[in-house]
């Protein structure tokens, strides 16, 4: 019987970027979303990357047992846990962003440049970008202002 392996240690609460969606739909550029690690262990069942709707909900059984992490999608769906291989993630501290107000009805995320309608705020969480999950804390600046230091 083998010992339970918790390496690498200390991953709980760290942020990572994971490839999401198909690059062919984004002018050939791979998009990355921010996730928070909630556990790590070894397994042979995990979702393939890039994550897309079908793969994040249906992990694949692989031949090799590898280090994996369970993550939640920051600001998008923090109730659903997704398991991915540790080799497929990139650690980041770049999960913070701010909204740049374009006009009276729209703001742009400083991380992924997605433009969001201000009208969605009553139904969504303006602390997070609905596209990449970056945390803004609700901070909004006008397009011609500078924030100085991000949150």
VENMOWO-V382095 format. One record per residue. PHI is phi as a letter, one per 30 degrees, with the letter a starting at -180 (* if undefined). Layout:
BEGIN
phi=PHI
phi=PHI
END
This chain:
BEGIN
phi=*
phi=c
phi=d
phi=d
phi=c
phi=c
phi=d
phi=d
phi=d
phi=i
phi=d
phi=e
phi=i
phi=d
phi=c
phi=b
phi=c
phi=b
phi=e
phi=b
phi=i
phi=c
phi=d
phi=d
phi=c
phi=b
phi=h
phi=i
phi=c
phi=d
phi=c
phi=b
phi=c
phi=c
phi=b
phi=c
phi=d
phi=c
phi=a
phi=b
phi=a
phi=c
phi=a
phi=c
phi=c
phi=a
phi=d
phi=d
phi=c
phi=d
phi=d
phi=b
phi=e
phi=d
phi=d
phi=d
phi=c
phi=b
phi=d
phi=c
phi=d
phi=c
phi=d
phi=c
phi=d
phi=b
phi=d
phi=b
phi=b
phi=c
phi=b
phi=c
phi=d
phi=e
phi=i
phi=c
phi=b
phi=d
phi=c
phi=c
phi=c
phi=c
phi=c
phi=b
phi=d
phi=e
phi=d
phi=c
phi=c
phi=b
phi=d
phi=a
phi=c
phi=d
phi=c
phi=c
phi=a
phi=b
phi=d
phi=c
phi=d
phi=c
phi=a
phi=d
phi=b
phi=b
phi=b
phi=c
phi=d
phi=d
phi=c
phi=c
phi=i
phi=d
phi=c
phi=c
phi=d
phi=d
phi=d
phi=d
phi=e
phi=d
phi=c
phi=c
phi=c
phi=d
phi=d
phi=b
phi=d
phi=d
phi=c
phi=c
phi=i
phi=d
phi=d
phi=c
phi=i
phi=i
phi=d
phi=b
phi=b
phi=d
phi=e
phi=c
phi=c
phi=b
phi=d
phi=i
phi=b
phi=d
phi=e
END
